[in-house]
Each structure stands twice: as structure tokens, then as C-alpha cells.
Amino acid sequence: MKFAVQMYSLRGHIKTGEDMLDILGKVKALGFEGVEFAGFFGLDAETLKARLDELGLVCVGAHMGLDDFKPENLEKTLAFVKTLGAKTAGIGGADTATETALENVLAVMGGAHERALSEGVRVYFHNHTREFEAPLFATAPGTIFDRLKAVCDMQVDTYWSFYAGQENYALITGNKDRIVHLHIKDGLDGTPTALGEGNNDLAVVVKAAKDAGIEWLILENDDPVPDGLSDITRSKAWLDANAR
């Protein structure tokens, strides 16, 4: 497996495009092999790709907004993603609080996924806990996760799935054909932590990833302590010791 970092974990260090280019060098110095973007800070895809190539980093994917995957914006989104060299792109969440809102998300993501596949790109949805609540709507039983995976691919956040009461081994291996990559994350009582500092069963996540043939483990911490670089440094040490 290869290790990447979700750049959202480092948002406290990034205010400008120059900050982004600089922090990518620090990510590489820690030994990560890839990154997943969550915002581009005004940089065009060509500039980002040049920096990634300079450092020897891979763009594993990008979290973007639901609007970016609507038909009127999709071609621009795909062009940007392909310039970065990414084979996946998705969203980190969306309004699914009502049946109407969920149907809108399903329509946008399903249409984008079908179109993107013809360009060699897989479109994914990143879960939180809500996606595992069931039954959600009487008119269409089943979890949001179930309904989303029927129309697009999924990125499983393994702490939020754990916190929602899912058994990660069964979830990952049972849906391996629909999972583009995993967010490996730890936490306590609904608050993310560095890896090894929470109570997620990370050994199960690593075994499931290996058994399911998942290529990328993407580190993410929504609330790094005391800062993003310090937090991912501790987590990278855990990955090197426990996930190779």
C-alpha cells in the first residue's frame, strides 16, 4: 500500500498558493507518496502538477464541491483533475438531510460518475456517520451509503464508519469494488486524533485494506493537535510502524 495525506489536515498552514507549494515539500519530506487536495488556493492545475512532479508526489484525488460535478461544470472539473494526473475526484459530503436533497446528490453524482468513467476518472463520495443511519427515508429504505454506492464510488472514512457502529473489515472487503481508497483516521468520542491516539481498530483497517487490494491509505485529521504538521508527523510514524 501507499500513503497519502488529505491536505485538509494541513489547512492551518495554508493561506495562499505559495503556502500550498511550500507545504507540499514538507509532506514529501515526511515520506508520503501522494496527496489528496481539498481546495487549490488559486493555483491552476498546471502549476500544481509541476510542483507534484518536482517532488515526486502523486495526486491521488481531490475533494471538490457538489456544484463542480453538475453537468454545466463537469467538463471543466474533469479537465482540471486529469491535468493533475488524478484518476479519482469526489466530494467530502453534501446535504442529504431530506429525500429531496438526497435525490439531488444521487442525480449529480450518478451522472458525473458515468461521464467521468469514459475519461478514466472515478467519482466518489466520502462518508461521515450519517451515511450509515438506517432506514433513512420510508420511501426508499436503506442507508445513504447503500444508495450512494449504487450510483458512484465511495471513499470510506474509517473512523466515521467505526464511530457509526460499522465493522470496518466487513464494510471494506464487502464493498471493495466500489471503494476508490480509504481515509485512515483515529479518534475518541467523535473527535479525530492522530493515528494510535484513539480507539479505532486500526489493525483491522490495515488488514482489510490489504485483503481488499486497496492501493492508497489517505491520512486525514479534521482537527489536528497542536497543528497539522505535528499531527501528521506522529501519524506517519504510526503508519510506517504498523501498516507496511
BALO-475217 format. One record per residue: residue in three letters; z, x, y of N, C-alpha, C in turn. Coordinates in Angstrom, 3 decimals, padded with zeros to 6 digits. Example, Ala and Ser with C-alpha at 12.3 -4.5 7.8 and 13.67 -1.06 7.14 Angstrom:
<sites>
- aa,n_z,n_x,n_y,ca_z,ca_x,ca_y,c_z,c_x,c_y
- ala,007.800,013.190,-005.690,007.800,012.300,-004.500,007.800,013.200,-003.300
- ser,007.080,012.850,-002.250,007.140,013.670,-001.060,007.870,012.900,000.030
</sites>
This chain:
<sites>
- aa,n_z,n_x,n_y,ca_z,ca_x,ca_y,c_z,c_x,c_y
- met,000.000,000.828,-001.199,000.000,000.000,000.000,000.000,000.867,001.256
- lys,-000.467,000.257,002.319,-000.485,000.932,003.607,000.455,000.203,004.568
- phe,000.943,000.955,005.560,001.914,000.414,006.506,001.316,000.315,007.905
- ala,001.484,-000.850,008.501,001.066,-001.082,009.883,002.251,-001.650,010.656
- val,002.104,-001.709,011.972,003.138,-002.309,012.805,002.505,-003.372,013.692
- gln,003.161,-004.502,013.799,002.755,-005.543,014.730,003.208,-005.106,016.123
- met,002.257,-004.970,017.029,002.549,-004.404,018.342,003.484,-005.283,019.175
- tyr,003.663,-006.528,018.779,004.642,-007.387,019.447,006.036,-006.769,019.387
- ser,006.307,-006.007,018.327,007.599,-005.342,018.178,007.848,-004.332,019.292
- leu,006.768,-003.880,019.925,006.856,-002.830,020.941,006.571,-003.346,022.337
- arg,006.610,-004.649,022.505,006.199,-005.236,023.783,007.070,-004.774,024.948
- gly,008.322,-004.409,024.665,009.194,-003.934,025.724,008.753,-002.616,026.320
- his,007.895,-001.901,025.608,007.389,-000.608,026.090,006.023,-000.737,026.761
- ile,005.427,-001.917,026.739,004.045,-002.072,027.180,003.968,-003.045,028.348
- lys,003.608,-002.541,029.486,003.387,-003.372,030.664,001.937,-003.320,031.132
- thr,001.238,-002.251,030.787,-000.135,-002.035,031.244,-001.000,-001.556,030.091
- gly,-002.294,-001.526,030.327,-003.208,-000.986,029.336,-002.924,000.469,029.024
- glu,-002.570,001.242,030.027,-002.233,002.654,029.805,-001.005,002.791,028.916
- asp,-000.031,001.905,029.112,001.140,001.905,028.230,000.719,001.657,026.790
- met,-000.211,000.735,026.598,-000.678,000.429,025.256,-001.319,001.660,024.608
- leu,-002.190,002.328,025.333,-002.861,003.508,024.785,-001.844,004.597,024.444
- asp,-000.817,004.714,025.273,000.214,005.722,025.032,001.061,005.366,023.813
- ile,001.488,004.118,023.704,002.381,003.729,022.613,001.667,003.792,021.267
- leu,000.360,003.616,021.270,-000.380,003.766,020.016,-000.220,005.181,019.456
- gly,-000.161,006.165,020.336,000.063,007.532,019.887,001.432,007.702,019.251
- lys,002.433,007.028,019.787,003.781,007.104,019.217,003.837,006.399,017.863
- val,003.085,005.314,017.719,003.002,004.636,016.425,002.404,005.562,015.368
- lys,001.348,006.240,015.725,000.724,007.188,014.797,001.681,008.323,014.446
- ala,002.420,008.817,015.442,003.341,009.926,015.203,004.443,009.556,014.217
- leu,004.785,008.281,014.145,005.789,007.820,013.183,005.234,007.717,011.767
- gly,003.925,007.822,011.630,003.321,007.799,010.300,002.706,006.487,009.895
- phe,002.627,005.526,010.813,001.949,004.276,010.488,000.446,004.516,010.379
- glu,-000.171,003.724,009.521,-001.607,003.876,009.291,-002.446,002.831,010.020
- gly,-001.795,001.777,010.495,-002.533,000.718,011.156,-001.673,-000.036,012.150
- val,-002.333,-000.906,012.918,-001.643,-001.760,013.882,-002.240,-003.152,013.820
- glu,-001.418,-004.101,014.200,-001.863,-005.474,014.408,-001.532,-005.804,015.857
- phe,-002.538,-006.181,016.620,-002.327,-006.435,018.033,-001.763,-007.831,018.273
- ala,-001.073,-007.967,019.415,-000.615,-009.266,019.912,-000.741,-009.208,021.424
- gly,-001.971,-009.224,021.896,-002.264,-009.019,023.308,-002.914,-007.672,023.514
- phe,-003.789,-007.601,024.513,-004.585,-006.384,024.723,-004.374,-005.754,026.099
- phe,-003.566,-006.367,026.937,-003.147,-005.808,028.222,-004.336,-005.348,029.070
- gly,-005.360,-006.178,029.083,-006.511,-005.928,029.936,-007.505,-004.912,029.416
- leu,-007.260,-004.351,028.251,-008.171,-003.359,027.684,-009.318,-004.038,026.956
- asp,-010.516,-003.492,027.090,-011.636,-004.032,026.324,-011.612,-003.464,024.910
- ala,-012.365,-004.104,024.042,-012.340,-003.723,022.632,-012.853,-002.307,022.418
- glu,-013.840,-001.894,023.217,-014.410,-000.551,023.059,-013.376,000.530,023.375
- thr,-012.593,000.315,024.420,-011.569,001.294,024.784,-010.487,001.388,023.719
- leu,-010.060,000.239,023.222,-009.053,000.230,022.168,-009.570,000.895,020.893
- lys,-010.804,000.585,020.533,-011.363,001.176,019.309,-011.482,002.685,019.442
- ala,-011.866,003.167,020.616,-011.977,004.607,020.814,-010.614,005.284,020.631
- arg,-009.564,004.649,021.148,-008.225,005.218,021.001,-007.763,005.169,019.545
- leu,-008.037,004.074,018.871,-007.689,003.988,017.457,-008.396,005.066,016.657
- asp,-009.663,005.257,016.924,-010.431,006.276,016.204,-009.907,007.672,016.497
- glu,-009.553,007.907,017.742,-008.997,009.207,018.130,-007.731,009.524,017.344
- leu,-006.916,008.496,017.129,-005.638,008.675,016.452,-005.727,008.552,014.936
- gly,-006.818,007.974,014.443,-006.916,007.714,013.013,-006.131,006.503,012.582
- leu,-006.050,005.510,013.465,-005.382,004.245,013.147,-006.404,003.165,012.844
- val,-006.019,002.198,012.028,-006.859,001.058,011.673,-006.328,-000.188,012.368
- cys,-007.215,-000.980,012.939,-006.818,-002.305,013.416,-006.830,-003.242,012.223
- val,-005.633,-003.629,011.782,-005.507,-004.480,010.608,-005.822,-005.932,010.952
- gly,-005.494,-006.334,012.176,-005.725,-007.702,012.596,-005.230,-007.892,014.010
- ala,-005.225,-009.134,014.461,-004.761,-009.436,015.814,-004.256,-010.865,015.864
- his,-003.106,-011.045,016.507,-002.626,-012.385,016.823,-003.224,-012.792,018.159
- met,-003.886,-013.920,018.161,-004.516,-014.445,019.364,-004.071,-015.893,019.531
- gly,-004.624,-016.590,020.506,-004.234,-017.967,020.739,-005.130,-018.945,020.014
- leu,-004.637,-020.158,019.808,-005.450,-021.171,019.143,-006.754,-021.402,019.892
- asp,-006.713,-021.367,021.218,-007.927,-021.582,022.006,-009.009,-020.557,021.691
- asp,-008.596,-019.338,021.326,-009.577,-018.295,021.015,-010.417,-018.636,019.797
- phe,-009.939,-019.561,018.977,-010.647,-019.910,017.749,-011.375,-021.252,017.852
- lys,-011.322,-021.854,019.022,-012.094,-023.073,019.231,-013.580,-022.729,019.309
- pro,-014.455,-023.676,018.957,-015.891,-023.382,018.872,-016.469,-022.731,020.122
- glu,-016.010,-023.157,021.303,-016.592,-022.633,022.540,-016.190,-021.182,022.820
- asn,-015.141,-020.695,022.123,-014.670,-019.321,022.348,-014.805,-018.423,021.126
- leu,-015.179,-019.004,020.013,-015.104,-018.282,018.745,-016.041,-017.083,018.691
- glu,-017.253,-017.211,019.205,-018.190,-016.086,019.106,-017.685,-014.876,019.888
- lys,-017.095,-015.119,021.055,-016.513,-014.029,021.838,-015.351,-013.390,021.086
- thr,-014.533,-014.215,020.465,-013.400,-013.708,019.688,-013.866,-012.851,018.532
- leu,-014.849,-013.330,017.799,-015.352,-012.576,016.651,-015.978,-011.259,017.084
- ala,-016.680,-011.259,018.185,-017.293,-010.025,018.681,-016.210,-009.008,019.036
- phe,-015.144,-009.474,019.682,-014.040,-008.587,020.057,-013.385,-007.997,018.814
- val,-013.083,-008.860,017.857,-012.404,-008.437,016.634,-013.269,-007.450,015.852
- lys,-014.546,-007.723,015.746,-015.437,-006.846,014.987,-015.590,-005.489,015.674
- thr,-015.589,-005.479,016.996,-015.643,-004.206,017.713,-014.412,-003.356,017.413
- leu,-013.260,-004.008,017.274,-012.028,-003.305,016.904,-012.068,-002.783,015.473
- gly,-013.009,-003.286,014.689,-013.102,-002.889,013.291,-012.211,-003.696,012.371
- ala,-011.644,-004.781,012.892,-010.728,-005.605,012.091,-011.500,-006.554,011.190
- lys,-010.937,-006.814,010.042,-011.515,-007.763,009.096,-010.754,-009.084,009.071
- thr,-009.696,-009.164,009.869,-008.911,-010.390,009.949,-008.480,-010.614,011.390
- ala,-008.243,-011.880,011.727,-007.665,-012.249,013.016,-007.033,-013.612,012.849
- gly,-005.974,-013.870,013.605,-005.307,-015.151,013.418,-004.405,-015.506,014.567
- ile,-003.524,-016.462,014.298,-002.577,-016.904,015.319,-001.166,-016.783,014.772
- gly,-000.225,-016.539,015.682,001.158,-016.351,015.286,001.964,-017.632,015.258
- gly,001.297,-018.759,015.474,001.958,-020.048,015.478,001.229,-021.005,016.395
- ala,001.492,-022.287,016.247,000.853,-023.310,017.068,001.671,-024.586,016.982
- asp,001.380,-025.529,017.864,002.070,-026.813,017.871,001.660,-027.628,016.652
- thr,002.617,-027.848,015.766,002.380,-028.675,014.581,003.476,-029.736,014.451
- ala,004.060,-030.111,015.583,005.227,-030.991,015.571,004.892,-032.438,015.239
- thr,003.639,-032.826,015.420,003.211,-034.185,015.093,001.972,-034.113,014.218
- glu,001.676,-035.219,013.569,000.475,-035.262,012.744,-000.772,-034.990,013.578
- thr,-000.824,-035.546,014.781,-001.992,-035.327,015.647,-002.137,-033.856,016.008
- ala,-001.027,-033.221,016.356,-001.075,-031.803,016.712,-001.482,-030.955,015.513
- leu,-000.927,-031.264,014.360,-001.273,-030.510,013.156,-002.743,-030.682,012.808
- glu,-003.249,-031.888,012.890,-004.658,-032.117,012.579,-005.562,-031.304,013.505
- asn,-005.163,-031.155,014.766,-005.935,-030.342,015.688,-005.953,-028.881,015.238
- val,-004.786,-028.369,014.849,-004.716,-026.986,014.370,-005.566,-026.800,013.119
- leu,-005.469,-027.742,012.199,-006.252,-027.649,010.962,-007.747,-027.654,011.247
- ala,-008.166,-028.505,012.188,-009.593,-028.574,012.506,-010.082,-027.270,013.126
- val,-009.317,-026.733,014.069,-009.723,-025.496,014.735,-009.725,-024.331,013.750
- met,-008.645,-024.174,013.008,-008.543,-023.025,012.103,-009.519,-023.126,010.942
- gly,-009.695,-024.334,010.430,-010.651,-024.502,009.335,-012.066,-024.193,009.757
- gly,-012.472,-024.709,010.924,-013.810,-024.433,011.414,-014.016,-022.970,011.722
- ala,-013.004,-022.331,012.319,-013.111,-020.906,012.655,-013.173,-020.056,011.398
- his,-012.372,-020.405,010.400,-012.358,-019.619,009.165,-013.723,-019.664,008.481
- glu,-014.291,-020.846,008.403,-015.596,-020.995,007.752,-016.662,-020.180,008.480
- arg,-016.671,-020.241,009.807,-017.660,-019.480,010.580,-017.392,-017.979,010.474
- ala,-016.136,-017.571,010.558,-015.801,-016.150,010.557,-016.143,-015.479,009.233
- leu,-016.006,-016.203,008.144,-016.328,-015.607,006.846,-017.765,-015.107,006.789
- ser,-018.658,-015.792,007.483,-020.059,-015.357,007.491,-020.235,-014.050,008.254
- glu,-019.217,-013.682,009.043,-019.236,-012.422,009.791,-018.333,-011.374,009.135
- gly,-017.812,-011.686,007.954,-016.942,-010.748,007.255,-015.528,-010.690,007.784
- val,-015.085,-011.754,008.473,-013.751,-011.814,009.061,-012.993,-012.991,008.463
- arg,-011.731,-012.768,008.099,-010.881,-013.828,007.589,-009.918,-014.275,008.691
- val,-009.807,-015.579,008.878,-008.947,-016.157,009.901,-007.649,-016.622,009.244
- tyr,-006.520,-016.279,009.872,-005.235,-016.564,009.243,-004.237,-017.194,010.203
- phe,-003.233,-017.834,009.591,-002.109,-018.436,010.296,-000.845,-017.741,009.829
- his,000.004,-017.359,010.781,001.265,-016.674,010.499,002.401,-017.695,010.464
- asn,003.152,-017.695,009.374,004.202,-018.703,009.224,005.512,-018.333,009.915
- his,006.243,-019.397,010.268,007.663,-019.286,010.590,008.386,-020.186,009.582
- thr,009.548,-020.692,009.898,010.251,-021.526,008.913,009.662,-022.932,008.829
- arg,009.199,-023.457,009.944,008.749,-024.850,009.997,007.651,-025.147,008.976
- glu,006.826,-024.172,008.700,005.685,-024.411,007.801,006.106,-024.737,006.372
- phe,007.396,-024.578,006.053,007.866,-024.847,004.691,008.708,-026.115,004.596
- glu,008.837,-026.838,005.673,009.564,-028.089,005.627,008.695,-029.158,004.960
- ala,009.294,-029.934,004.072,008.502,-030.929,003.348,009.401,-032.075,002.897
- pro,008.828,-033.296,002.751,007.487,-033.639,003.239,007.512,-033.788,004.756
- leu,006.452,-033.398,005.404,006.448,-033.363,006.856,006.038,-034.688,007.475
- phe,004.933,-035.207,006.996,004.435,-036.469,007.544,004.105,-037.397,006.383
- ala,004.562,-038.622,006.484,004.372,-039.567,005.382,002.903,-039.823,005.092
- thr,002.057,-039.698,006.118,000.638,-039.986,005.914,-000.074,-038.896,005.119
- ala,000.514,-037.711,005.078,-000.106,-036.602,004.342,001.013,-035.713,003.808
- pro,001.535,-036.015,002.637,002.669,-035.272,002.106,002.328,-033.812,001.841
- gly,003.376,-033.005,001.819,003.182,-031.582,001.603,003.599,-030.799,002.824
- thr,003.850,-029.525,002.627,004.280,-028.689,003.743,003.098,-028.317,004.631
- ile,003.405,-027.869,005.826,002.359,-027.348,006.708,001.692,-026.152,006.052
- phe,002.476,-025.313,005.381,001.908,-024.161,004.680,000.833,-024.603,003.694
- asp,001.145,-025.637,002.904,000.185,-026.136,001.926,-001.097,-026.615,002.593
- arg,-000.943,-027.320,003.688,-002.112,-027.890,004.347,-002.930,-026.819,005.062
- leu,-002.258,-025.844,005.619,-002.983,-024.758,006.283,-003.761,-023.905,005.285
- lys,-003.133,-023.577,004.170,-003.814,-022.687,003.219,-005.028,-023.359,002.585
- ala,-005.129,-024.662,002.747,-006.315,-025.363,002.249,-007.524,-025.155,003.151
- val,-007.291,-024.723,004.404,-008.408,-024.591,005.337,-008.601,-023.179,005.870
- cys,-007.560,-022.338,005.795,-007.693,-020.969,006.287,-006.783,-020.069,005.470
- asp,-006.835,-018.781,005.754,-005.951,-017.847,005.061,-004.592,-017.809,005.736
- met,-003.641,-017.162,005.064,-002.271,-017.117,005.555,-001.788,-015.676,005.673
- gln,-000.916,-015.478,006.646,-000.165,-014.231,006.754,001.294,-014.608,006.556
- val,001.876,-014.165,005.469,003.244,-014.563,005.152,004.228,-013.633,005.842
- asp,005.055,-014.238,006.688,006.189,-013.526,007.268,007.336,-013.678,006.294
- thr,007.702,-012.581,005.655,008.586,-012.659,004.500,010.050,-012.883,004.856
- tyr,010.442,-012.681,006.118,011.800,-013.076,006.483,011.867,-014.564,006.770
- trp,010.893,-015.088,007.514,010.953,-016.517,007.818,010.761,-017.360,006.555
- ser,009.968,-016.878,005.616,009.856,-017.624,004.354,011.180,-017.575,003.587
- phe,011.803,-016.398,003.553,013.114,-016.254,002.915,014.147,-017.151,003.580
- tyr,014.162,-017.154,004.902,015.132,-017.943,005.658,014.905,-019.442,005.448
- ala,013.669,-019.813,005.157,013.343,-021.213,004.887,013.670,-021.625,003.459
- gly,014.169,-020.682,002.659,014.571,-021.006,001.299,013.502,-020.781,000.245
- gln,012.424,-020.116,000.619,011.373,-019.828,-000.347,011.743,-018.615,-001.206
- glu,011.266,-018.606,-002.428,011.408,-017.443,-003.300,010.159,-016.597,-003.079
- asn,010.335,-015.451,-002.446,009.177,-014.697,-001.974,008.255,-014.206,-003.087
- tyr,008.797,-013.856,-004.227,007.916,-013.374,-005.292,006.932,-014.463,-005.708
- ala,007.438,-015.659,-005.944,006.575,-016.775,-006.347,005.609,-017.147,-005.228
- leu,006.102,-017.153,-003.995,005.247,-017.513,-002.866,004.082,-016.542,-002.718
- ile,004.372,-015.260,-002.795,003.338,-014.240,-002.570,002.372,-014.161,-003.743
- thr,002.891,-014.054,-004.946,001.994,-013.916,-006.094,001.235,-015.211,-006.368
- gly,001.868,-016.341,-006.076,001.217,-017.619,-006.318,000.127,-017.959,-005.328
- asn,000.119,-017.280,-004.192,-000.886,-017.549,-003.152,-001.675,-016.306,-002.775
- lys,-001.741,-015.348,-003.690,-002.314,-014.045,-003.350,-003.765,-014.126,-002.878
- asp,-004.509,-015.092,-003.352,-005.905,-015.195,-002.937,-006.055,-015.730,-001.522
- arg,-004.984,-016.296,-000.983,-005.019,-016.851,000.371,-004.238,-016.009,001.376
- ile,-003.624,-014.931,000.925,-002.805,-014.099,001.805,-003.593,-012.863,002.227
- val,-003.759,-012.687,003.528,-004.509,-011.520,004.021,-003.634,-010.279,004.061
- his,-002.403,-010.424,004.509,-001.419,-009.350,004.499,-000.042,-009.950,004.742
- leu,000.979,-009.123,004.572,002.357,-009.582,004.709,003.012,-008.967,005.933
- his,003.848,-009.758,006.595,004.791,-009.197,007.549,006.065,-008.904,006.783
- ile,006.439,-007.647,006.736,007.702,-007.295,006.105,008.756,-007.244,007.204
- lys,009.804,-008.033,007.010,010.803,-008.229,008.055,012.147,-008.505,007.404
- asp,013.197,-008.055,008.060,014.550,-008.327,007.599,015.268,-009.137,008.673
- gly,016.447,-009.659,008.330,017.183,-010.432,009.315,018.501,-010.933,008.766
- leu,019.317,-011.434,009.675,020.609,-012.027,009.334,020.779,-013.329,010.107
- asp,021.020,-014.399,009.385,021.321,-015.694,010.008,020.274,-016.101,011.037
- gly,019.005,-015.854,010.717,017.926,-016.273,011.591,017.610,-015.316,012.720
- thr,018.254,-014.162,012.747,017.973,-013.145,013.755,017.361,-011.929,013.085
- pro,016.133,-011.553,013.425,015.496,-010.400,012.791,016.268,-009.101,013.043
- thr,016.183,-008.204,012.075,016.798,-006.877,012.168,015.792,-005.839,011.699
- ala,016.144,-004.572,011.870,015.364,-003.511,011.246,015.471,-003.640,009.730
- leu,014.505,-003.096,009.021,014.500,-003.197,007.564,015.743,-002.528,006.986
- gly,016.354,-003.207,006.010,017.546,-002.694,005.370,018.824,-003.038,006.087
- glu,018.721,-003.711,007.241,019.909,-004.064,008.016,020.216,-005.562,007.949
- gly,019.443,-006.291,007.154,019.649,-007.723,006.998,019.894,-008.082,005.554
- asn,019.633,-009.351,005.217,019.889,-009.791,003.839,018.648,-010.298,003.124
- asn,017.467,-010.069,003.683,016.254,-010.422,002.951,016.147,-009.553,001.703
- asp,015.623,-010.115,000.623,015.470,-009.344,-000.617,014.170,-008.555,-000.529
- leu,014.225,-007.455,000.192,013.018,-006.677,000.468,012.442,-006.040,-000.786
- ala,013.282,-005.715,-001.755,012.759,-005.139,-003.001,011.840,-006.135,-003.697
- val,012.183,-007.409,-003.633,011.331,-008.455,-004.213,010.014,-008.538,-003.459
- val,010.080,-008.446,-002.138,008.857,-008.489,-001.322,007.932,-007.340,-001.690
- val,008.478,-006.145,-001.806,007.661,-004.970,-002.141,007.045,-005.129,-003.527
- lys,007.826,-005.570,-004.497,007.291,-005.760,-005.856,006.195,-006.819,-005.854
- ala,006.431,-007.920,-005.145,005.425,-008.980,-005.083,004.143,-008.478,-004.436
- ala,004.278,-007.705,-003.368,003.101,-007.166,-002.693,002.287,-006.282,-003.631
- lys,002.980,-005.443,-004.381,002.285,-004.562,-005.326,001.629,-005.367,-006.443
- asp,002.364,-006.322,-006.995,001.826,-007.118,-008.101,000.661,-007.998,-007.658
- ala,000.675,-008.428,-006.397,-000.386,-009.298,-005.880,-001.560,-008.501,-005.316
- gly,-001.427,-007.184,-005.277,-002.513,-006.358,-004.751,-002.687,-006.459,-003.246
- ile,-001.583,-006.694,-002.523,-001.639,-006.760,-001.065,-001.845,-005.357,-000.514
- glu,-002.847,-005.186,000.338,-003.176,-003.848,000.840,-002.238,-003.388,001.952
- trp,-001.869,-004.311,002.862,-001.118,-003.932,004.053,000.234,-004.643,004.129
- leu,001.277,-003.861,004.352,002.563,-004.376,004.787,002.651,-004.110,006.292
- ile,002.830,-005.165,007.058,002.893,-005.032,008.512,004.340,-005.247,008.959
- leu,004.919,-004.227,009.559,006.282,-004.311,010.058,006.317,-005.125,011.346
- glu,007.273,-006.046,011.428,007.473,-006.781,012.667,008.950,-007.039,012.869
- asn,009.379,-006.930,014.128,010.711,-007.378,014.518,010.574,-008.113,015.838
- asp,010.916,-009.399,015.832,010.806,-010.223,017.033,011.770,-009.777,018.130
- asp,012.921,-009.245,017.725,013.977,-008.882,018.677,014.545,-007.507,018.345
- pro,013.769,-006.440,018.586,014.211,-005.097,018.196,015.421,-004.624,019.000
- val,016.287,-003.857,018.314,017.519,-003.349,018.919,017.631,-001.847,018.652
- pro,017.948,-001.021,019.640,018.088,-001.345,021.065,016.747,-001.459,021.793
- asp,015.690,-000.979,021.155,014.352,-001.092,021.719,013.353,-000.974,020.577
- gly,012.088,-001.265,020.884,011.082,-001.326,019.835,010.876,-000.026,019.085
- leu,010.762,001.076,019.806,010.503,002.355,019.140,011.667,002.772,018.249
- ser,012.896,002.609,018.741,014.054,002.958,017.922,014.109,002.104,016.665
- asp,013.817,000.819,016.838,013.885,-000.121,015.727,012.829,000.186,014.667
- ile,011.583,000.379,015.092,010.545,000.629,014.083,010.696,002.000,013.436
- thr,011.357,002.931,014.130,011.631,004.236,013.523,012.574,004.081,012.341
- arg,013.619,003.285,012.508,014.548,003.037,011.398,013.840,002.305,010.260
- ser,013.023,001.328,010.616,012.317,000.563,009.587,011.296,001.414,008.842
- lys,010.634,002.313,009.563,009.645,003.179,008.897,010.336,004.080,007.882
- ala,011.527,004.564,008.203,012.275,005.371,007.243,012.589,004.560,005.986
- trp,012.915,003.276,006.173,013.172,002.416,005.014,011.906,002.243,004.181
- leu,010.791,002.010,004.850,009.533,001.838,004.125,009.184,003.085,003.308
- asp,009.321,004.248,003.912,008.986,005.489,003.216,009.884,005.712,001.999
- ala,011.132,005.280,002.101,012.076,005.493,001.004,011.977,004.429,-000.074
- asn,011.474,003.247,000.266,011.586,002.121,-000.675,010.291,001.395,-001.022
- ala,009.207,001.687,-000.336,008.012,000.875,-000.540,006.775,001.679,-000.921
- arg,006.924,002.935,-001.202,005.766,003.734,-001.602,005.432,003.492,-003.072
</sites>
